[in-house]
């Protein structure tokens, strides 16, 4: 359940308070997604070398 804290807070804040932190959410989300993709790419490349 720990991975759902930020998305749940976003949805609840948007639903109950009509606040959506778009300018803060998406740059961070893009950074996390890009980091994960780079790690997957690097690990696959390292595995192919072995």
Secondary structure, DSSP 8 states (H G I E B T S, - for coil): -GGGHHHHHHHHHHHHH----HHHHHHHHHHHHHHHHHHHHHHHHHHHH-
